Amino acid sequence: MTEELAGAGIAAHLAEPAETAAAGGKKRRAKTGRSDSRLLRELLETGRLPKCWIPPAHLLECRALLQTYQDLRVEHTARLQWIHAVCFGQAS
């Protein structure tokens, strides 16, 4: 999403949720979309919006590769356990 906004010439600002909620103080009224929007706008205008880190594309690719490797290891272990169970007559 941030890439599409940047391509359109719009700067994306992602706020860290917990710190943003804490910056809003104690809630005395019901939480609404309008009050949240106002808080985010005010924090951004005053330069106090807590930023959320967006990893670069190459890190996202590395994460995906590592997740794929982990999934393959889990599948390999499961198949190996099944083969052992079959060989030793423990499979149902």
C-alpha positions in Angstrom: 0.0 0.0 0.0 2.8 2.4 0.9 4.4 1.8 -2.5 1.2 2.8 -4.4 0.9 5.9 -2.3 4.5 6.9 -3.0 4.0 6.2 -6.7 1.0 8.7 -6.6 3.2 11.3 -4.9 1.6 10.9 -1.5 3.7 10.5 1.6 2.5 7.6 3.8 2.8 8.0 7.6 2.4 4.8 9.6 1.8 5.2 13.3 2.8 2.8 16.0 -0.6 1.7 17.5 0.3 1.4 21.2 2.3 4.6 21.4 -0.4 6.5 19.4 -3.1 5.4 21.8 -1.0 6.4 24.8 -0.4 9.8 23.2 -4.2 10.3 23.1 -4.4 10.2 26.9 -7.2 8.7 28.9 -10.4 8.3 27.0 -13.4 10.0 28.7 -15.7 9.6 25.7 -16.6 6.8 23.3 -13.9 6.1 20.7 -15.0 7.0 17.2 -13.3 7.2 13.8 -13.6 10.9 13.9 -11.9 11.3 17.2 -9.1 8.9 16.1 -8.6 10.8 12.9 -8.4 14.1 14.8 -5.8 12.6 17.2 -3.7 11.3 14.3 -3.9 14.6 12.4 -2.9 16.6 15.5 0.0 14.3 16.3 1.2 14.5 12.7 0.9 18.3 12.5 2.9 18.8 15.7 5.5 16.2 14.7 4.7 13.9 17.7 3.3 11.0 15.6 5.1 7.8 16.7 6.5 6.2 13.6 6.2 2.6 12.7 9.2 1.1 10.9 8.5 -0.3 7.5 11.1 -2.8 6.4 12.7 -2.4 3.0 11.7 -4.8 0.2 14.9 -6.9 0.4 14.2 -7.6 4.1 10.6 -8.6 3.3 12.0 -11.0 0.6 14.5 -12.5 3.2 11.6 -13.0 5.6 9.5 -14.8 3.0 12.5 -17.0 2.1 13.2 -17.9 5.7 9.5 -18.7 6.3 9.5 -21.0 3.2 12.6 -22.7 4.5 11.0 -23.2 8.0 7.8 -24.6 6.4 9.8 -27.1 4.4 11.7 -28.2 7.5 8.5 -28.7 9.4 7.0 -30.7 6.5 10.2 -32.8 6.2 10.1 -33.6 9.9 6.5 -34.6 9.7 7.1 -36.9 6.8 10.1 -38.4 8.5 8.1 -39.2 11.6 5.4 -40.8 9.5 7.9 -43.0 7.7 9.4 -44.1 11.0 5.9 -44.9 12.4 5.1 -46.9 9.3 8.4 -48.8 9.4 8.0 -49.7 13.1 4.3 -50.5 12.9 3.0 -47.5 14.9 0.9 -45.9 12.3 -2.8 -46.3 12.4 
